[in-house]
Amino acid sequence: MKKLIFAIATMLVIAGCDNRQAEIDSAKRTSDSLSSVISERDNSINEFLADFSEIETNLDSVAHKQNAINVNVEKQGELKSTSRERINQNIAAINELMDQNRKKIAELNRKVKASGGKIKEFEKMIQSLNDQLATKDRELVELNEKLANLNTQVAQLQTNVRNIKC
């Protein structure tokens, strides 16, 4: 009888250990899965932040180029051809940076929506970048109007000079 009780107790202990091992294995798989999800999320966040940083750097470059154009436009007198070329190069660079920013922001919007979860802070940051981009667009329109007016004035001055020479 003692041997039978001992055998049954031994079988219960062995069965209990097997069950424990299955629980440990299950917990380990769950832990590994969660670690993978966290790693993917961290990578996504790092990509978002890198894109934000690049867009803000581009916006700073746009501001510097706008300043350079404003300085040249506000100078009195006729613009030299090198100044015009520099202004045109700055405008082309600004347009390229603005296009890059629009594409990056669209990609960020897509990534945030595809991430499944609502990441409110990223959505706020994207909205802020969109607002900054809209502000820069308005500033560029004003700057282009100034340049058009300046070109008109230069053309009128050149016409006046030609008329005086005749």
VODREN-65694 format. One record per atom (N, C-alpha, C): atom name; x, y, z; chain; residue in three letters; residue number from 1. Coordinates in Angstrom, 3 decimals. Layout:
! VODREN-65694
REC  a        X        Y        Z c   r   k
REC CA        X        Y        Z A ALA NUM
...
//
This chain:
! VODREN-65694
REC  a        X        Y        Z c   r   k
REC  N    0.807   -1.183    0.000 A MET   1
REC CA    0.000    0.000    0.000 A MET   1
REC  C    0.861    1.263    0.000 A MET   1
REC  N    1.904    1.249    0.828 A LYS   2
REC CA    2.808    2.392    0.886 A LYS   2
REC  C    3.470    2.608   -0.471 A LYS   2
REC  N    3.788    1.502   -1.121 A LYS   3
REC CA    4.426    1.611   -2.436 A LYS   3
REC  C    3.454    2.205   -3.446 A LYS   3
REC  N    2.187    1.862   -3.350 A LEU   4
REC CA    1.180    2.387   -4.264 A LEU   4
REC  C    0.980    3.882   -4.043 A LEU   4
REC  N    0.911    4.302   -2.790 A ILE   5
REC CA    0.768    5.722   -2.471 A ILE   5
REC  C    2.009    6.483   -2.936 A ILE   5
REC  N    3.179    5.898   -2.708 A PHE   6
REC CA    4.408    6.539   -3.146 A PHE   6
REC  C    4.439    6.661   -4.671 A PHE   6
REC  N    4.010    5.637   -5.386 A ALA   7
REC CA    3.987    5.653   -6.849 A ALA   7
REC  C    3.006    6.704   -7.358 A ALA   7
REC  N    1.841    6.792   -6.728 A ILE   8
REC CA    0.845    7.796   -7.138 A ILE   8
REC  C    1.373    9.205   -6.861 A ILE   8
REC  N    1.987    9.411   -5.711 A ALA   9
REC CA    2.552   10.713   -5.352 A ALA   9
REC  C    3.660   11.103   -6.325 A ALA   9
REC  N    4.489   10.132   -6.689 A THR  10
REC CA    5.569   10.394   -7.632 A THR  10
REC  C    5.005   10.785   -8.994 A THR  10
REC  N    3.956   10.081   -9.414 A MET  11
REC CA    3.337   10.409  -10.702 A MET  11
REC  C    2.711   11.805  -10.682 A MET  11
REC  N    2.099   12.189   -9.560 A LEU  12
REC CA    1.522   13.529   -9.441 A LEU  12
REC  C    2.606   14.607   -9.485 A LEU  12
REC  N    3.702   14.345   -8.822 A VAL  13
REC CA    4.808   15.311   -8.832 A VAL  13
REC  C    5.356   15.454  -10.248 A VAL  13
REC  N    5.560   14.338  -10.939 A ILE  14
REC CA    6.096   14.380  -12.306 A ILE  14
REC  C    5.114   15.097  -13.227 A ILE  14
REC  N    3.831   14.785  -13.091 A ALA  15
REC CA    2.812   15.447  -13.918 A ALA  15
REC  C    2.780   16.935  -13.601 A ALA  15
REC  N    2.935   17.289  -12.348 A GLY  16
REC CA    2.958   18.700  -11.942 A GLY  16
REC  C    4.156   19.423  -12.516 A GLY  16
REC  N    5.288   18.758  -12.545 A CYS  17
REC CA    6.502   19.377  -13.096 A CYS  17
REC  C    6.357   19.596  -14.593 A CYS  17
REC  N    5.762   18.621  -15.290 A ASP  18
REC CA    5.559   18.782  -16.725 A ASP  18
REC  C    4.631   19.959  -16.998 A ASP  18
REC  N    3.599   20.108  -16.192 A ASN  19
REC CA    2.658   21.206  -16.342 A ASN  19
REC  C    3.359   22.537  -16.075 A ASN  19
REC  N    4.216   22.573  -15.080 A ARG  20
REC CA    4.974   23.787  -14.767 A ARG  20
REC  C    5.894   24.165  -15.920 A ARG  20
REC  N    6.533   23.151  -16.478 A GLN  21
REC CA    7.443   23.411  -17.591 A GLN  21
REC  C    6.675   23.986  -18.778 A GLN  21
REC  N    5.483   23.499  -19.030 A ALA  22
REC CA    4.662   24.024  -20.122 A ALA  22
REC  C    4.289   25.483  -19.851 A ALA  22
REC  N    3.982   25.799  -18.593 A GLU  23
REC CA    3.666   27.186  -18.225 A GLU  23
REC  C    4.882   28.073  -18.405 A GLU  23
REC  N    6.046   27.577  -18.010 A ILE  24
REC CA    7.289   28.354  -18.159 A ILE  24
REC  C    7.582   28.586  -19.638 A ILE  24
REC  N    7.415   27.547  -20.456 A ASP  25
REC CA    7.652   27.688  -21.900 A ASP  25
REC  C    6.684   28.695  -22.522 A ASP  25
REC  N    5.429   28.635  -22.110 A SER  26
REC CA    4.418   29.556  -22.623 A SER  26
REC  C    4.754   30.999  -22.227 A SER  26
REC  N    5.162   31.188  -20.975 A ALA  27
REC CA    5.525   32.531  -20.500 A ALA  27
REC  C    6.742   33.052  -21.261 A ALA  27
REC  N    7.692   32.157  -21.546 A LYS  28
REC CA    8.891   32.568  -22.289 A LYS  28
REC  C    8.520   32.998  -23.712 A LYS  28
REC  N    7.632   32.241  -24.372 A ARG  29
REC CA    7.200   32.617  -25.727 A ARG  29
REC  C    6.473   33.959  -25.710 A ARG  29
REC  N    5.627   34.160  -24.708 A THR  30
REC CA    4.907   35.431  -24.581 A THR  30
REC  C    5.886   36.574  -24.356 A THR  30
REC  N    6.875   36.340  -23.515 A SER  31
REC CA    7.893   37.365  -23.242 A SER  31
REC  C    8.677   37.710  -24.510 A SER  31
REC  N    9.072   36.679  -25.266 A ASP  32
REC CA    9.803   36.915  -26.512 A ASP  32
REC  C    8.953   37.692  -27.513 A ASP  32
REC  N    7.688   37.347  -27.601 A SER  33
REC CA    6.770   38.031  -28.515 A SER  33
REC  C    6.620   39.499  -28.133 A SER  33
REC  N    6.456   39.748  -26.843 A LEU  34
REC CA    6.325   41.135  -26.375 A LEU  34
REC  C    7.605   41.921  -26.621 A LEU  34
REC  N    8.747   41.280  -26.418 A SER  35
REC CA   10.032   41.955  -26.683 A SER  35
REC  C   10.150   42.336  -28.147 A SER  35
REC  N    9.698   41.455  -29.024 A SER  36
REC CA    9.735   41.737  -30.458 A SER  36
REC  C    8.835   42.919  -30.806 A SER  36
REC  N    7.631   42.934  -30.238 A VAL  37
REC CA    6.692   44.032  -30.497 A VAL  37
REC  C    7.271   45.345  -29.985 A VAL  37
REC  N    7.862   45.325  -28.808 A ILE  38
REC CA    8.455   46.536  -28.239 A ILE  38
REC  C    9.610   47.021  -29.107 A ILE  38
REC  N   10.420   46.091  -29.589 A SER  39
REC CA   11.548   46.454  -30.450 A SER  39
REC  C   11.057   47.108  -31.746 A SER  39
REC  N   10.021   46.528  -32.356 A GLU  40
REC CA    9.455   47.110  -33.575 A GLU  40
REC  C    8.911   48.509  -33.303 A GLU  40
REC  N    8.240   48.666  -32.181 A ARG  41
REC CA    7.665   49.967  -31.821 A ARG  41
REC  C    8.766   51.001  -31.609 A ARG  41
REC  N    9.840   50.593  -30.922 A ASP  42
REC CA   10.970   51.495  -30.717 A ASP  42
REC  C   11.590   51.911  -32.045 A ASP  42
REC  N   11.735   50.960  -32.967 A ASN  43
REC CA   12.280   51.286  -34.291 A ASN  43
REC  C   11.380   52.273  -35.024 A ASN  43
REC  N   10.070   52.062  -34.933 A SER  44
REC CA    9.128   52.985  -35.583 A SER  44
REC  C    9.247   54.377  -34.984 A SER  44
REC  N    9.314   54.455  -33.685 A ILE  45
REC CA    9.433   55.759  -33.014 A ILE  45
REC  C   10.726   56.443  -33.428 A ILE  45
REC  N   11.817   55.690  -33.477 A ASN  46
REC CA   13.095   56.277  -33.895 A ASN  46
REC  C   13.033   56.773  -35.336 A ASN  46
REC  N   12.365   56.030  -36.220 A GLU  47
REC CA   12.198   56.479  -37.605 A GLU  47
REC  C   11.361   57.750  -37.663 A GLU  47
REC  N   10.271   57.808  -36.885 A PHE  48
REC CA    9.427   59.007  -36.844 A PHE  48
REC  C   10.258   60.212  -36.414 A PHE  48
REC  N   11.024   60.042  -35.346 A LEU  49
REC CA   11.811   61.161  -34.825 A LEU  49
REC  C   12.893   61.606  -35.811 A LEU  49
REC  N   13.502   60.649  -36.498 A ALA  50
REC CA   14.514   61.006  -37.509 A ALA  50
REC  C   13.872   61.804  -38.643 A ALA  50
REC  N   12.687   61.383  -39.070 A ASP  51
REC CA   11.979   62.116  -40.127 A ASP  51
REC  C   11.593   63.519  -39.665 A ASP  51
REC  N   11.112   63.634  -38.428 A PHE  52
REC CA   10.771   64.954  -37.891 A PHE  52
REC  C   11.996   65.856  -37.876 A PHE  52
REC  N   13.104   65.308  -37.435 A SER  53
REC CA   14.342   66.086  -37.367 A SER  53
REC  C   14.767   66.558  -38.753 A SER  53
REC  N   14.662   65.685  -39.738 A GLU  54
REC CA   15.034   66.054  -41.107 A GLU  54
REC  C   14.124   67.159  -41.646 A GLU  54
REC  N   12.829   67.051  -41.379 A ILE  55
REC CA   11.894   68.071  -41.849 A ILE  55
REC  C   12.194   69.407  -41.192 A ILE  55
REC  N   12.450   69.393  -39.889 A GLU  56
REC CA   12.753   70.650  -39.198 A GLU  56
REC  C   14.065   71.250  -39.701 A GLU  56
REC  N   15.039   70.416  -39.993 A THR  57
REC CA   16.300   70.910  -40.559 A THR  57
REC  C   16.033   71.558  -41.923 A THR  57
REC  N   15.199   70.915  -42.740 A ASN  58
REC CA   14.842   71.485  -44.047 A ASN  58
REC  C   14.126   72.821  -43.882 A ASN  58
REC  N   13.227   72.908  -42.900 A LEU  59
REC CA   12.511   74.174  -42.672 A LEU  59
REC  C   13.477   75.271  -42.240 A LEU  59
REC  N   14.481   74.921  -41.437 A ASP  60
REC CA   15.506   75.901  -41.065 A ASP  60
REC  C   16.295   76.359  -42.285 A ASP  60
REC  N   16.621   75.424  -43.171 A SER  61
REC CA   17.339   75.780  -44.399 A SER  61
REC  C   16.497   76.704  -45.264 A SER  61
REC  N   15.209   76.423  -45.332 A VAL  62
REC CA   14.300   77.285  -46.099 A VAL  62
REC  C   14.325   78.695  -45.517 A VAL  62
REC  N   14.264   78.803  -44.204 A ALA  63
REC CA   14.276   80.121  -43.560 A ALA  63
REC  C   15.572   80.880  -43.876 A ALA  63
REC  N   16.706   80.191  -43.843 A HIS  64
REC CA   17.987   80.853  -44.152 A HIS  64
REC  C   18.027   81.320  -45.605 A HIS  64
REC  N   17.527   80.489  -46.494 A LYS  65
REC CA   17.521   80.865  -47.912 A LYS  65
REC  C   16.554   82.026  -48.155 A LYS  65
REC  N   15.429   82.030  -47.448 A GLN  66
REC CA   14.497   83.150  -47.560 A GLN  66
REC  C   15.173   84.438  -47.104 A GLN  66
REC  N   15.908   84.368  -46.012 A ASN  67
REC CA   16.617   85.549  -45.520 A ASN  67
REC  C   17.612   86.052  -46.549 A ASN  67
REC  N   18.346   85.128  -47.159 A ALA  68
REC CA   19.327   85.525  -48.177 A ALA  68
REC  C   18.633   86.214  -49.342 A ALA  68
REC  N   17.484   85.700  -49.742 A ILE  69
REC CA   16.741   86.322  -50.841 A ILE  69
REC  C   16.235   87.696  -50.418 A ILE  69
REC  N   15.677   87.793  -49.211 A ASN  70
REC CA   15.173   89.084  -48.722 A ASN  70
REC  C   16.265   90.140  -48.673 A ASN  70
REC  N   17.455   89.747  -48.246 A VAL  71
REC CA   18.570   90.700  -48.182 A VAL  71
REC  C   18.888   91.214  -49.578 A VAL  71
REC  N   18.921   90.316  -50.558 A ASN  72
REC CA   19.219   90.732  -51.932 A ASN  72
REC  C   18.105   91.581  -52.522 A ASN  72
REC  N   16.860   91.255  -52.203 A VAL  73
REC CA   15.728   91.984  -52.758 A VAL  73
REC  C   15.653   93.395  -52.167 A VAL  73
REC  N   15.976   93.532  -50.904 A GLU  74
REC CA   15.827   94.820  -50.232 A GLU  74
REC  C   16.968   95.791  -50.543 A GLU  74
REC  N   18.037   95.303  -51.162 A LYS  75
REC CA   19.119   96.204  -51.563 A LYS  75
REC  C   18.589   97.165  -52.621 A LYS  75
REC  N   19.044   98.366  -52.545 A GLN  76
REC CA   18.621   99.374  -53.521 A GLN  76
REC  C   19.416   99.204  -54.806 A GLN  76
REC  N   18.816   99.579  -55.880 A GLY  77
REC CA   19.503   99.549  -57.160 A GLY  77
REC  C   19.230   98.284  -57.926 A GLY  77
REC  N   19.839   98.200  -59.086 A GLU  78
REC CA   19.615   97.076  -59.976 A GLU  78
REC  C   20.397   95.864  -59.471 A GLU  78
REC  N   19.774   94.709  -59.585 A LEU  79
REC CA   20.445   93.481  -59.180 A LEU  79
REC  C   21.430   93.059  -60.262 A LEU  79
REC  N   22.602   92.645  -59.846 A LYS  80
REC CA   23.581   92.119  -60.788 A LYS  80
REC  C   23.118   90.728  -61.211 A LYS  80
REC  N   23.634   90.282  -62.322 A SER  81
REC CA   23.206   88.970  -62.830 A SER  81
REC  C   23.588   87.861  -61.853 A SER  81
REC  N   24.732   88.004  -61.160 A THR  82
REC CA   25.116   86.973  -60.189 A THR  82
REC  C   24.132   86.944  -59.017 A THR  82
REC  N   23.635   88.105  -58.620 A SER  83
REC CA   22.638   88.146  -57.542 A SER  83
REC  C   21.350   87.493  -57.996 A SER  83
REC  N   20.959   87.762  -59.222 A ARG  84
REC CA   19.747   87.134  -59.754 A ARG  84
REC  C   19.901   85.619  -59.799 A ARG  84
REC  N   21.066   85.180  -60.281 A GLU  85
REC CA   21.314   83.742  -60.350 A GLU  85
REC  C   21.264   83.119  -58.954 A GLU  85
REC  N   21.868   83.791  -57.986 A ARG  86
REC CA   21.872   83.289  -56.618 A ARG  86
REC  C   20.445   83.226  -56.068 A ARG  86
REC  N   19.665   84.261  -56.346 A ILE  87
REC CA   18.262   84.272  -55.898 A ILE  87
REC  C   17.503   83.128  -56.547 A ILE  87
REC  N   17.699   82.940  -57.837 A ASN  88
REC CA   17.014   81.841  -58.538 A ASN  88
REC  C   17.450   80.474  -58.005 A ASN  88
REC  N   18.744   80.331  -57.699 A GLN  89
REC CA   19.225   79.080  -57.121 A GLN  89
REC  C   18.603   78.844  -55.743 A GLN  89
REC  N   18.517   79.917  -54.945 A ASN  90
REC CA   17.903   79.789  -53.617 A ASN  90
REC  C   16.420   79.417  -53.727 A ASN  90
REC  N   15.739   80.023  -54.684 A ILE  91
REC CA   14.321   79.703  -54.877 A ILE  91
REC  C   14.167   78.242  -55.296 A ILE  91
REC  N   15.016   77.788  -56.193 A ALA  92
REC CA   14.951   76.384  -56.624 A ALA  92
REC  C   15.241   75.446  -55.450 A ALA  92
REC  N   16.225   75.810  -54.632 A ALA  93
REC CA   16.553   74.983  -53.460 A ALA  93
REC  C   15.401   74.981  -52.456 A ALA  93
REC  N   14.780   76.131  -52.264 A ILE  94
REC CA   13.628   76.217  -51.353 A ILE  94
REC  C   12.496   75.330  -51.857 A ILE  94
REC  N   12.206   75.425  -53.146 A ASN  95
REC CA   11.135   74.599  -53.709 A ASN  95
REC  C   11.433   73.109  -53.540 A ASN  95
REC  N   12.674   72.727  -53.752 A GLU  96
REC CA   13.065   71.323  -53.587 A GLU  96
REC  C   12.897   70.884  -52.123 A GLU  96
REC  N   13.351   71.715  -51.193 A LEU  97
REC CA   13.210   71.380  -49.771 A LEU  97
REC  C   11.742   71.285  -49.365 A LEU  97
REC  N   10.930   72.182  -49.871 A MET  98
REC CA    9.500   72.156  -49.538 A MET  98
REC  C    8.853   70.889  -50.095 A MET  98
REC  N    9.240   70.486  -51.311 A ASP  99
REC CA    8.705   69.243  -51.878 A ASP  99
REC  C    9.133   68.032  -51.041 A ASP  99
REC  N   10.399   68.021  -50.632 A GLN 100
REC CA   10.878   66.935  -49.780 A GLN 100
REC  C   10.074   66.896  -48.473 A GLN 100
REC  N    9.824   68.067  -47.893 A ASN 101
REC CA    9.072   68.119  -46.645 A ASN 101
REC  C    7.649   67.600  -46.829 A ASN 101
REC  N    7.007   67.989  -47.917 A ARG 102
REC CA    5.641   67.503  -48.170 A ARG 102
REC  C    5.616   65.977  -48.279 A ARG 102
REC  N    6.584   65.428  -48.999 A LYS 103
REC CA    6.655   63.974  -49.164 A LYS 103
REC  C    6.914   63.276  -47.825 A LYS 103
REC  N    7.833   63.831  -47.038 A LYS 104
REC CA    8.145   63.249  -45.728 A LYS 104
REC  C    6.930   63.289  -44.807 A LYS 104
REC  N    6.216   64.405  -44.813 A ILE 105
REC CA    5.040   64.531  -43.945 A ILE 105
REC  C    3.963   63.547  -44.385 A ILE 105
REC  N    3.772   63.398  -45.678 A ALA 106
REC CA    2.792   62.423  -46.173 A ALA 106
REC  C    3.193   61.011  -45.755 A ALA 106
REC  N    4.470   60.702  -45.837 A GLU 107
REC CA    4.961   59.392  -45.423 A GLU 107
REC  C    4.771   59.195  -43.913 A GLU 107
REC  N    5.039   60.231  -43.134 A LEU 108
REC CA    4.823   60.136  -41.684 A LEU 108
REC  C    3.352   59.886  -41.365 A LEU 108
REC  N    2.470   60.601  -42.043 A ASN 109
REC CA    1.037   60.379  -41.840 A ASN 109
REC  C    0.678   58.927  -42.138 A ASN 109
REC  N    1.211   58.408  -43.220 A ARG 110
REC CA    0.929   57.027  -43.598 A ARG 110
REC  C    1.447   56.053  -42.535 A ARG 110
REC  N    2.666   56.291  -42.051 A LYS 111
REC CA    3.257   55.408  -41.051 A LYS 111
REC  C    2.476   55.443  -39.737 A LYS 111
REC  N    2.074   56.635  -39.319 A VAL 112
REC CA    1.330   56.752  -38.064 A VAL 112
REC  C   -0.003   56.023  -38.180 A VAL 112
REC  N   -0.670   56.190  -39.312 A LYS 113
REC CA   -1.951   55.502  -39.503 A LYS 113
REC  C   -1.759   53.997  -39.602 A LYS 113
REC  N   -0.659   53.558  -40.221 A ALA 114
REC CA   -0.400   52.128  -40.382 A ALA 114
REC  C    0.074   51.475  -39.087 A ALA 114
REC  N    0.528   52.281  -38.130 A SER 115
REC CA    1.054   51.714  -36.889 A SER 115
REC  C   -0.032   51.079  -36.042 A SER 115
REC  N   -1.285   51.281  -36.414 A GLY 116
REC CA   -2.370   50.629  -35.694 A GLY 116
REC  C   -2.840   51.430  -34.511 A GLY 116
REC  N   -1.969   51.681  -33.583 A GLY 117
REC CA   -2.346   52.435  -32.394 A GLY 117
REC  C   -2.394   53.917  -32.684 A GLY 117
REC  N   -3.142   54.605  -31.874 A LYS 118
REC CA   -3.185   56.061  -32.000 A LYS 118
REC  C   -2.025   56.639  -31.203 A LYS 118
REC  N   -1.163   57.326  -31.898 A ILE 119
REC CA   -0.021   57.957  -31.250 A ILE 119
REC  C   -0.298   59.456  -31.289 A ILE 119
REC  N   -0.997   59.931  -30.284 A LYS 120
REC CA   -1.484   61.318  -30.263 A LYS 120
REC  C   -0.357   62.329  -30.382 A LYS 120
REC  N    0.740   62.108  -29.681 A GLU 121
REC CA    1.837   63.084  -29.731 A GLU 121
REC  C    2.428   63.182  -31.130 A GLU 121
REC  N    2.572   62.065  -31.811 A PHE 122
REC CA    3.089   62.108  -33.177 A PHE 122
REC  C    2.099   62.805  -34.094 A PHE 122
REC  N    0.826   62.554  -33.892 A GLU 123
REC CA   -0.179   63.230  -34.706 A GLU 123
REC  C   -0.126   64.733  -34.484 A GLU 123
REC  N    0.084   65.159  -33.239 A LYS 124
REC CA    0.219   66.596  -32.944 A LYS 124
REC  C    1.473   67.164  -33.603 A LYS 124
REC  N    2.568   66.396  -33.554 A MET 125
REC CA    3.815   66.868  -34.168 A MET 125
REC  C    3.659   66.987  -35.686 A MET 125
REC  N    2.980   66.038  -36.286 A ILE 126
REC CA    2.754   66.091  -37.737 A ILE 126
REC  C    1.892   67.296  -38.085 A ILE 126
REC  N    0.873   67.560  -37.282 A GLN 127
REC CA    0.022   68.722  -37.523 A GLN 127
REC  C    0.836   70.011  -37.396 A GLN 127
REC  N    1.721   70.052  -36.418 A SER 128
REC CA    2.588   71.223  -36.257 A SER 128
REC  C    3.482   71.409  -37.488 A SER 128
REC  N    4.036   70.315  -38.008 A LEU 129
REC CA    4.867   70.401  -39.214 A LEU 129
REC  C    4.043   70.863  -40.409 A LEU 129
REC  N    2.816   70.366  -40.515 A ASN 130
REC CA    1.935   70.822  -41.598 A ASN 130
REC  C    1.661   72.314  -41.476 A ASN 130
REC  N    1.446   72.799  -40.250 A ASP 131
REC CA    1.217   74.227  -40.030 A ASP 131
REC  C    2.445   75.045  -40.417 A ASP 131
REC  N    3.635   74.559  -40.026 A GLN 132
REC CA    4.870   75.264  -40.388 A GLN 132
REC  C    5.057   75.292  -41.898 A GLN 132
REC  N    4.731   74.199  -42.535 A LEU 133
REC CA    4.862   74.118  -43.987 A LEU 133
REC  C    3.911   75.097  -44.668 A LEU 133
REC  N    2.692   75.192  -44.159 A ALA 134
REC CA    1.716   76.137  -44.721 A ALA 134
REC  C    2.196   77.574  -44.535 A ALA 134
REC  N    2.779   77.864  -43.378 A THR 135
REC CA    3.319   79.205  -43.121 A THR 135
REC  C    4.441   79.520  -44.109 A THR 135
REC  N    5.333   78.561  -44.313 A LYS 136
REC CA    6.436   78.759  -45.269 A LYS 136
REC  C    5.893   78.956  -46.684 A LYS 136
REC  N    4.848   78.227  -47.028 A ASP 137
REC CA    4.242   78.406  -48.357 A ASP 137
REC  C    3.728   79.836  -48.525 A ASP 137
REC  N    3.061   80.350  -47.495 A ARG 138
REC CA    2.562   81.737  -47.564 A ARG 138
REC  C    3.721   82.726  -47.681 A ARG 138
REC  N    4.786   82.488  -46.909 A GLU 139
REC CA    5.952   83.373  -46.978 A GLU 139
REC  C    6.587   83.329  -48.365 A GLU 139
REC  N    6.619   82.149  -48.961 A LEU 140
REC CA    7.193   82.022  -50.306 A LEU 140
REC  C    6.352   82.746  -51.342 A LEU 140
REC  N    5.041   82.711  -51.187 A VAL 141
REC CA    4.166   83.451  -52.102 A VAL 141
REC  C    4.469   84.948  -51.995 A VAL 141
REC  N    4.594   85.441  -50.763 A GLU 142
REC CA    4.911   86.862  -50.564 A GLU 142
REC  C    6.271   87.202  -51.166 A GLU 142
REC  N    7.252   86.323  -50.955 A LEU 143
REC CA    8.587   86.555  -51.484 A LEU 143
REC  C    8.574   86.561  -53.012 A LEU 143
REC  N    7.842   85.664  -53.610 A ASN 144
REC CA    7.737   85.638  -55.073 A ASN 144
REC  C    7.062   86.900  -55.595 A ASN 144
REC  N    6.069   87.402  -54.867 A GLU 145
REC CA    5.427   88.663  -55.264 A GLU 145
REC  C    6.423   89.812  -55.194 A GLU 145
REC  N    7.245   89.844  -54.146 A LYS 146
REC CA    8.277   90.891  -54.039 A LYS 146
REC  C    9.230   90.816  -55.223 A LYS 146
REC  N    9.647   89.587  -55.549 A LEU 147
REC CA   10.576   89.416  -56.669 A LEU 147
REC  C    9.942   89.839  -57.988 A LEU 147
REC  N    8.685   89.521  -58.172 A ALA 148
REC CA    7.992   89.923  -59.401 A ALA 148
REC  C    7.921   91.437  -59.481 A ALA 148
REC  N    7.595   92.087  -58.368 A ASN 149
REC CA    7.556   93.555  -58.344 A ASN 149
REC  C    8.925   94.140  -58.624 A ASN 149
REC  N    9.948   93.528  -58.044 A LEU 150
REC CA   11.309   94.003  -58.267 A LEU 150
REC  C   11.693   93.841  -59.733 A LEU 150
REC  N   11.351   92.727  -60.329 A ASN 151
REC CA   11.653   92.513  -61.746 A ASN 151
REC  C   10.924   93.530  -62.621 A ASN 151
REC  N    9.686   93.861  -62.260 A THR 152
REC CA    8.919   94.866  -62.996 A THR 152
REC  C    9.601   96.231  -62.879 A THR 152
REC  N   10.034   96.557  -61.674 A GLN 153
REC CA   10.709   97.844  -61.460 A GLN 153
REC  C   12.009   97.907  -62.250 A GLN 153
REC  N   12.763   96.817  -62.250 A VAL 154
REC CA   14.023   96.780  -62.992 A VAL 154
REC  C   13.745   96.953  -64.483 A VAL 154
REC  N   12.725   96.280  -64.990 A ALA 155
REC CA   12.385   96.397  -66.404 A ALA 155
REC  C   11.987   97.833  -66.743 A ALA 155
REC  N   11.228   98.491  -65.854 A GLN 156
REC CA   10.828   99.878  -66.089 A GLN 156
REC  C   12.046  100.799  -66.066 A GLN 156
REC  N   12.942  100.556  -65.124 A LEU 157
REC CA   14.164  101.367  -65.054 A LEU 157
REC  C   15.011  101.183  -66.309 A LEU 157
REC  N   15.116   99.974  -66.788 A GLN 158
REC CA   15.893   99.726  -67.997 A GLN 158
REC  C   15.256  100.421  -69.193 A GLN 158
REC  N   13.925  100.407  -69.257 A THR 159
REC CA   13.219  101.102  -70.333 A THR 159
REC  C   13.481  102.599  -70.236 A THR 159
REC  N   13.415  103.162  -69.035 A ASN 160
REC CA   13.673  104.588  -68.825 A ASN 160
REC  C   15.092  104.945  -69.237 A ASN 160
REC  N   16.045  104.112  -68.904 A VAL 161
REC CA   17.452  104.373  -69.259 A VAL 161
REC  C   17.606  104.349  -70.775 A VAL 161
REC  N   16.971  103.412  -71.434 A ARG 162
REC CA   17.056  103.334  -72.895 A ARG 162
REC  C   16.429  104.575  -73.534 A ARG 162
REC  N   15.287  105.015  -72.982 A ASN 163
REC CA   14.608  106.203  -73.506 A ASN 163
REC  C   15.458  107.455  -73.324 A ASN 163
REC  N   16.149  107.516  -72.185 A ILE 164
REC CA   16.993  108.681  -71.938 A ILE 164
REC  C   18.180  108.703  -72.893 A ILE 164
REC  N   18.741  107.560  -73.199 A LYS 165
REC CA   19.901  107.466  -74.091 A LYS 165
REC  C   19.523  107.860  -75.519 A LYS 165
REC  N   18.277  107.629  -75.893 A CYS 166
REC CA   17.867  107.924  -77.266 A CYS 166
REC  C   17.706  109.356  -77.437 A CYS 166
//
